Amino acid sequence: MADLQQTMGAAIRRLRRERELTLKELAERSILSVVYLGEIERGKKYPSALVLERLAAALDLNVPDLLEQVADELRGVEQPTMAIGFTMPVQQSARPALSRTTSTGTVLNMLVA
């Protein structure tokens, strides 16, 4: 199993990049130092509950959706690849079974149907 601290950082970095935010922009939005946010993304520091709330809000997510993204990373669920701003279709055999009740899961279920 992947290290939770590193996986948390990788998920936050991926979400930041998907939103085309710089490290500095996300740090400002979440009221964190750039150094501390960088350490979180590299898996050197584990964010507290308050920091997770700030990061989720800064990424336009709620905490459960942020944690679901981390859980997906831990499970090794393939994230959609982006090409020129469009999500590329995933081959039928490579699609993971999605059965979540979160709003993110509902949207993903509609996209892969």
Wavefront OBJ file of the C-alpha trace (Angstrom):
o trace
v 0.000 0.000 0.000
v 1.224 3.467 -0.831
v 2.288 5.810 1.955
v -0.713 7.924 2.995
v 1.322 11.080 3.492
v 2.894 10.866 0.019
v -0.425 9.919 -1.573
v -2.161 12.869 0.075
v 0.492 15.187 -1.327
v 0.290 13.655 -4.795
v -3.501 14.056 -4.860
v -3.287 17.697 -3.786
v -0.613 18.395 -6.406
v -2.699 16.716 -9.132
v -5.807 18.678 -8.158
v -3.831 21.934 -8.105
v -2.412 21.289 -11.550
v -5.811 20.282 -12.962
v -7.073 23.682 -11.834
v -4.030 25.338 -13.402
v -2.965 26.901 -10.111
v 0.601 27.627 -9.157
v 1.922 26.558 -5.781
v 1.905 30.222 -4.747
v -1.717 30.732 -5.848
v -2.959 27.700 -3.918
v -0.904 28.708 -0.879
v -2.463 32.177 -0.926
v -5.988 30.786 -1.376
v -5.529 28.343 1.501
v -3.650 30.786 3.778
v -0.552 28.581 3.917
v 3.093 29.292 3.240
v 4.454 28.167 -0.104
v 7.160 26.192 1.708
v 4.638 24.300 3.864
v 2.352 23.570 0.895
v 5.362 22.324 -1.078
v 6.285 19.997 1.774
v 2.714 18.652 1.834
v 2.757 18.035 -1.928
v 6.113 16.232 -1.683
v 4.803 14.039 1.144
v 7.164 15.498 3.749
v 4.394 16.957 5.945
v 0.944 15.647 6.756
v -1.785 18.323 6.784
v -3.961 18.813 9.870
v -7.753 18.759 9.662
v -7.803 22.573 9.508
v -5.274 22.605 6.666
v -7.288 19.970 4.783
v -10.391 22.161 5.131
v -8.488 25.172 3.797
v -7.003 23.197 0.898
v -10.361 21.674 -0.027
v -12.025 25.099 -0.055
v -9.151 26.589 -2.077
v -9.556 23.766 -4.620
v -13.341 24.332 -4.768
v -14.028 20.986 -3.108
v -15.502 19.876 0.155
v -13.382 17.765 2.511
v -15.135 14.435 1.707
v -14.510 14.951 -2.024
v -10.846 15.775 -1.359
v -10.507 12.651 0.761
v -12.248 10.615 -1.965
v -9.582 11.815 -4.408
v -6.899 10.661 -1.971
v -8.681 7.312 -1.567
v -8.757 6.924 -5.356
v -5.000 7.531 -5.459
v -4.490 4.920 -2.723
v -6.623 2.389 -4.604
v -4.704 3.135 -7.772
v -7.777 4.269 -9.705
v -6.644 5.693 -13.007
v -7.246 9.408 -13.269
v -8.481 10.730 -16.618
v -5.708 12.035 -18.823
v -6.051 15.500 -20.267
v -5.220 16.493 -23.818
v -5.692 20.091 -24.906
v -8.240 20.624 -22.165
v -10.425 17.642 -23.032
v -10.718 14.405 -21.111
v -9.609 11.459 -23.194
v -11.916 8.421 -23.176
v -10.684 5.440 -21.201
v -10.765 2.032 -22.855
v -13.716 -0.066 -21.713
v -11.533 -2.770 -20.139
v -9.478 -0.209 -18.204
v -12.453 1.570 -16.639
v -12.750 1.105 -12.891
v -16.136 0.306 -11.441
v -17.403 3.528 -9.880
v -20.165 3.298 -7.344
v -19.866 6.350 -5.146
v -22.592 8.449 -3.663
v -20.604 11.700 -3.668
v -21.397 14.351 -6.240
v -17.995 13.733 -7.831
v -18.758 10.024 -8.084
v -22.147 10.711 -9.657
v -20.565 12.926 -12.309
v -17.849 10.335 -12.973
v -20.479 7.608 -13.257
v -22.329 9.676 -15.860
v -19.118 10.324 -17.806
v -18.080 6.673 -18.005
v -21.563 5.339 -18.766
l 1 2 3 4 5 6 7 8 9 10 11 12 13 14 15 16 17 18 19 20 21 22 23 24 25 26 27 28 29 30 31 32 33 34 35 36 37 38 39 40 41 42 43 44 45 46 47 48 49 50 51 52 53 54 55 56 57 58 59 60 61 62 63 64 65 66 67 68 69 70 71 72 73 74 75 76 77 78 79 80 81 82 83 84 85 86 87 88 89 90 91 92 93 94 95 96 97 98 99 100 101 102 103 104 105 106 107 108 109 110 111 112 113
